[in-house]
Every structure is written in structure tokens, then in C-alpha cells.
Amino acid sequence: MPADLAVIGLGHDGLPLAQAAVAAGFRTVGYDPDPRRLAEPAAGRTPADVRRMVTGGFRTVTDPTELGRVRTAALCVPTPLDPGGDPDLTALADAARTLAARLRPHTTVLLESTVRPGTTETFLRPLLETGSGLRAGRDFHLAYSPGRVDPGSRTHDYTNTPKVIGGLTPACTEAAAAFYGRLTDKVVRARGPREAETVKLLETTFRLVNTALVNEMAVLCHDLDVDLWDAIRCAETKPYGFLAFRPGPGFGGHGTPPDPGTLLPPGRTPGTDPGPGLRLTGLAREINNRMPGYVTKRCAALLNEHGKSARGARVLLLGITYKPDIADVQGSPATEIAHRLTELGATVTYHDPYIPEWHLHGNPVPRADALYEATADADLTVLLQHHHTYDLQGLAAKAQLLLDTRGATPAGAAHRL
């Protein structure tokens, strides 16, 4: 049976979209050419919400001919940053060519992957038009909508999060709005794809820069013997002009903006005519990238202050995901921190209720099954992620030394970042 929607890429953005579409009554298929990546959703070995999707008629397919039988196709493939800080569009190009060969007139094509401004028009559009022989804006609709997913959130879901849309033409925008309007309470129309793409850039840069600010403040306040966490608690009582961010061991997850040097045309550098570049973004990235090293130094210093050396020390890492209460380690600073501690000669173990296995450079990291016993046995316990299942007061009482990088333990119960 033909489907209403094909979601190409069932990752960070694609799976929530598919879930929302199934809940709204859309006949939905998820496409991926690699059957290994579809095995778990198809077999129902994913969380309960995905199992409900399968019960509701959701199908995963590897046959690209299915893409030619849908009314709407959403490209949600990963676009990780390459070594140069620019989104890697390899998966997007492959998906676009696959879709283009089967694209039918009047189909609505949506891009949700994180890309630099201009990608929808200058990269995706030519691939679709060349491969299909159809013209965007005339024969099929094309629009960009930035993914806005807050994994693990108990307050923000797909329905109550406004959806931004920027179409190639007004008709493209309205076609996209008609689709997303059945999934979310509010649709926000941007002037075009570039503006919608810039929304994602602005949102991720906002998070990056403000995280860098409090991370830098954390280093300064430690040197000044100032309780930054208490200062933030007081500052967030201001009813205007302040939004509380909190420091941490690094910057992880899916929302890392491109390097500012990749956003402008060749030959032009940020800060030159016709306008300012994102020099602040580059500096913020540098500050956040220094945090895993800073956390490692604090670990070594704490051990030294208590008469122990990092070499041979038993260090337990609590919570290795990039965000609390989710099973996602993409970009998590835990990897670099564990690597640095190992280089110092420490014996590293970990505990995370969401990650049953963890590998560091191909080698398995021992997992602590008996949490309280492992905490008591470790020379140093480091809270990297505050999962709500953790009894931090109880863990603090058991730990010989506890470094809290999230400011989540009761005051005076641990050393804070």
C-alpha cells in the first residue's frame, strides 16, 4: 500500500518525525539502504514508543522504489561536521540521488538535516532536478524545516514545539505547512529556505556561545574560590535580560554549529565586507573544547590534594551520555575525559543506566554493575551526567572523592566544577 510519508534517515530528527506522523494518522515508512540500521525498529527491539509505531502501521524499508509511492518525503540523514568544521553532505547527496530517481510530480520534499544556509537551494535542489527531470517549485514542492528535537525532555515534544518552515516558493511553503500543521500546534513561516536554515544555525550557536560563557566562568570562579552554581541560582531570579546556562565537562550532542569559516563564499573571511562574521562562534568552540582537558586536570589535582597520584588511581565515571536520561553518546565529552585519564595512568570504569557497553578506541571500558560498591571502591568518582535515577546524596556519602561537573549534588557534598 502506498504511504503518505517516507522518512529517509531514522536518527536524531527522523525517528521523532516518524513517530509524530504515525500518531497523526499518516501511513509512514522509514527508508535506509542499510538493513542493519533498520533491524531494530522492524523487530521491535527499540523503546516502547517505537514498538507502538510498528503496531500503528509504521514500516521500515530498504527498497528505494517505495520512495516513488509517497506524497511527502523528508530527508533527515546525518550531516556530521567534517574535520574542517563543515557539515558532511555525503549522506544527503546519496539520499537525494536515490529519491530523485523515483520522484513523482506534486511530491513535497522536506529537508530537516542540519546544513549551512543555502544548501537547500544550491546543493539539494540541483540533485533532485537533475535526477528527476522535474523542476522544484513547479513540478514538486521543496522546503527546509530545522529539526527541533529535545531528547529526554518531559515538557517539550513534537506537538507543542513550533515548527519553522521555509519553502522555495510560497506554494512550497504552504505545502510544507499543510503537512507539518497536522503534527504540531504551531507552524512558523520563514521568508525562504535560507532563513529557515539560518534559524538552526542561530539556535545552535546560541547554545554553543552561552555554554562557553559559563564554562569559562567556571574556570575563573574556581580560581577565585567563588561558588558559580550559587551565583547562577541567584542570577536566574532576574525576570528579564538573563537566561540561565550551566557549565559542564564539555559540549556534546547533535547541535554543534558549523565552523564560521565555512559559512562564507571562498575568498571571504568572517568579519570582512559585507558584514560581520561569527568570530565569537570560533572562540566559543575553543573554550568548550578545552573543558575535557580542564576536567582531567581537576581530577588529577583532587587526587594529589588527597595524597594520591593519577597513575594507578581507580576513577569511576558516572553518566557518559551527552544529555541526561537518554541513550546517546554522540559528541559526549566522556570519551575524551576517559582517554586523558587513561593516558595519565588511571584505571577507568564507568556506570550509566542507559549505556550497557562502552568502547574507548575499540577497547571495552569496564562497566560497574554494583554502583554503590564501585563508588566506595573508587579513589575518585566523577559525575559527568546527571541522570535522574542517580541518588546523588547517597553516592556522595559512599564516595571517597566526588567531582561533580554538573552542580547537581547537595551543597557541600562534593567538589564542584
N, C-alpha and C positions, 0 to 999 in steps of 0.2 A: 504494500500500500504506500503511495507517495506520502512524504512527510511535509509538514508545514515549514520546518526549520532544520537546517543542518548546522551543527556547531563543529567547526574544524579546529581541533585542539581542545582537549578536556583538562586543562590545567587550572591555574590560579583564577583566570577570568572565565574560561569556557565552561567549567563544571557548574559554577553558580548560575550562569546564564541558562544552561540546560535545565537545571533544577527549577528555576523560576518559570521557564517556558512550559515545562511539563505540568507544574502546578496551575498554570493559567489555561491548560487545556490544549496546548499545541502538540501536535504529533511531531516528535523530535528525535533526530538521530545524531549521534556523535561519531565523527569520522576521524580516523587516524590510519595511515598506511601501515603502521607497525602493530600487528595484532597483540604483541606483548603488552603494549600500553593500554589496550582495551580489555585485556583478560579479566582484570579485577572488577571493573564496572559490570561487564557482561555476566560474570559468575556470581555477582552479588557479594563479593568479599570485601566491599568497601563499607563505610559507615551506613547507619540506618537510613539516612536521608537519601543516599544513592540507591539503596535497595528499594525504597519506596518509588523512586523514579522508574526503575525497571518494572515494578508492579504496575505503574501508571502508563506503561507502553513505551518507555524510552528504549532505544536500541543503539548499540554500537556497531559500526560497520567499517570494513576495510575496502569495500568495493567502491571505487570512485564514481561509478555510474549512478549511484544513489544521489550524488550531488546534483544531477541533472533533473531531479524529480521534486525539487523543493521550491517553495515560494520565496524563502529567505535563507541566506547563507551568511553565517557570522564567522569571521576569521579571528581566532583567539589564540594563535600559536605563540610560543615563547619567542621573545626578542631580547635575549640577554646581552649585556654590554660586552663588546669585544675588548681585547687588550688596549685598544686606543680610546676606549670610553664611548664608542658609538654603538647604537643598537645593531645587533647582528640580524640581518634581514634574510638570512638563508632559508629558514623555515617558512617565512612569509612568502618568499618568492616561489618555493616549491608548492605551497598550498594554493597560491594564486594561479599558477600554471595548471595545476590539477583541476581547480574549479573552472577556469576559463575554457578548458576543452569541452566542458559539459554545460556551460552557462546558457540558459534559455532567456529569451526576451521577457521583460517585465519582472525579472527576479530582482529582489532587493539584496544588495551585498553590503555587509556591515564589517568594519574593521574595528576591533577592540584592543588589539595588541599595542603595547607601549612603543611609540615611534617618535621620531623627531618631526617638528612641524614641516608640512609639505609632502610627507611620504604618501598620503592617500592619493594626491593629485599627480605627483611626479614619478612615483615608483609603482604603486599598486594599479592605478588606472591604466597605464600603458600595457602592463602584463595582461590584464583582463581583456582589454580591447584587442590586442594582438592575437591572443589565444582564442578568442571567441568570434572575432569578426563583427562584434556588436560595439555600439558606441555608448559610453557612460553618459547618463543624463538624458539620453534619447531612447535607447533600447532597453537599458536596465538602470536601476537606481543604485547609487553609490554614496555611502555616508560613513563618517567616523564617529565613534562614541567611546570616550575613555572609560576603561574599566574602573569601577569604584567598589571594590570588594574589601570588607574589613573582616578578615578571618577571625573566628572565635568571638566576635562581638555579640553581646547579648541585647544590644539596643538598636544596632543598625543592620538591617537586612536588605535584600534586593528590593522589596516592595516600598519601604519608607526612605530609600536613598534616591534623591533626584537623579535623573539620567540626562546627561548633556548630549546633544546631537548636532552634528554639522554636516549637511549634505552638499554634494557637488552643485546641485541646483535647488531652488525652492521646492520643486516637486520631489527631489530625492530626500530632502529634509522631512517633508510631510509623510513620505512612505516609511521612513525610519521611525517617525513619531507615532504613526499608526501601529507599528509593531511594538515598540517599547511601551506605548501607552497602556497596553494590556498587561504589562509586567510590573509597572511601578506607578506610584501615586502621582508623580510629577515629572514632566518632560520639559527640559530647558533647551531652547533652540539657539544654537550659536550661529554667527553670520555665515560660517562655512567650515570646511574640514580643517583648515589651518588654525582657526580659532579654537575648535574643539580639541585638536591635538595639543595646542598650547595650554589648554586647561589642565591636561595631565602633567605637562612639564611644570606648570606653576604649582600645582598641588604637591608634587613630589619634591620640588625644590624647596618649598615652604617647610616641609618636614625635615629635609636634609639640613637646611641652614639653621633652623631653630634647635635641632638636636645638637648641632655643632656648638651653638652658643652655650647650652647648658653643660655640654661635655667639657668645654674649655673652662667654664665657671667651676666645674667640679675639681679640676686640677688646681686652679687658683685657690679655691676655698680650702682645700686640704692643706695647702702650703700655709695659708693664713690661720689655720685652726678655726675655721668657720663652718657651722653646720648648714650646708647649702640646702639640704632637704627641708629644714625648718624655715629657711628663707623663702623657699618656693611655696611652702604651705601658707605662709603669711601673705606673700605677694598675690597668690591666686584669689584672695578675698577681694581684691580690687575689682569693681564691677565693670570696668571699661579699660581698654588700652593694654590688656595683658592676657596672654593665653599660656597656661602652664605646660611646659615640656619638662621632662625629667631625664637626667643623664643615664648612661648605661655603658656596657662594655664595648660597644661598637654600633655600627649602623648596618642592619641586615634587612632581608626581605626582598620583595619584588618592586618596591617603589623607589629605586635609585635612578635619578635623572641622568641623561647623557652628559658626557663631559662638555663644558661650554665651548671648547674649541671645535667641536664637531657640528655645532648648530648653524654656523655661518657658511656662506659660499667659499670656495677655495680662494686664497689670496687675501681674505679679510679676517682680521683678528678681533676678538672681543674688545670692546672699548673704542673702536675706530668708527668713523663716519659710516652709516648714518645714525648710529645711536649706541648707547652703552651696551656692553656685553655682560655676561654673567660671571664676572671675575669672582664675586662673592661665592658662587657655587663651587668653583675650584678650590677656594680656600676652605670652605666648609667640608668638602670631601677629604682634604688633607687632615683636618682636625679629627674627623670621625675615624679615619683610617689609622690614626695614632693610638686610639683608645685600647685596642687589644694589647699593644705593647705596654701601655701605661698600667693596665690591669695586671699584667705579668710582673712588672716592676713592683707594684704594690704587694703582690703575693710574696715575692722574694724578700721585700723589706719587712713584712709582718713576720715571716718565718725567722728572719735574722734577729728581729727585736725580741723574739721568744727563745733565742738560743738554738735555733735550728737552721740548717742550710737547705737551700732549694734542692741541691743534689742529694738524692736519696729520700726526699720528703714524699709522703703519701698525700696526694691532692685529689679531693673529690669535687667534681663539677656538678652542680645541681641545675638542671634545666638547660638544654643545649639548643632549643628551637629559637627562631628569631623573634617569636611573638608568644605571649602566654596562651596556654590552653589549646594549642594546635600542634599537629604533627608535621611541621615544615622546618627544615634546617637550612633552606636556601639563603645564602649570604649571612648565616649566623656567625657572629664573632667567636663563638665557642671553638670553632675549628682552629683559628689562628692562635687563640689563647692556649689550647691544649698542645699545639705544636711547639709554641715557645716554651711552655713549661717542660715539655719533654726534652727540648734542647738544653735546658738548664739542669737536666738530670733527675727531674721529679718523676715519680710514678703516678700516672694519671688514671683515675677511674671516673665514671660518670653515673648519674641517675637522671632519668627523665621518664615520666609515666607514659609519654606519647611515642617514644623512640626506643623500640626493643633492641635494635642493633645500631651501632655507630662505628664507622671506619675512619681512620686517620691515615691519609696517604696509602690506602689499600690495606692497612693493618687494623684488625678489630681492637676497639678500646673496651677494656673490661667494664661490664655493667654491674652496678651494685644492686643486688636484689633486696637485701635486708637493709633498708635505708638508714634506720637509726643506729644499727650496729656499725655500718660503714661510716656514718658521720662521727661516731665516737672514736673509731679506729684511725680516722684520717688526721694527719698533722695539720691540715688546712682544708676547710670546706669553703667553696666559692659559689655563691648564689649568682648564676648568670641569667636565669629567667624565673620569674615569679609565677609558677603555675599555682592555681588556687587550691589544688589538692595538698600543697605543702603546708604542714603545721610549722610555721617558722619559729614560733616561740618554743615549741618542743625541740626542734632541730637546733636552735641556738643553745638550749640548755645541754644538749648532748655534745656539741662540737667543742673540740679543743681550741680551735680558732675558726672564726667565721667572717669572711669578707662578703658583704652584701653590696652588689653592684647595682641594685635596683631600689634601694632605700625602702624595702618592704618589711624589714624586721622591726620589732618594737624598739623604741629609743633606748640606747644603751645596751642592747642585747648582742650587737655585733659591730664590727668595724665597717663603716660605710664608705663607698667610693668618694 
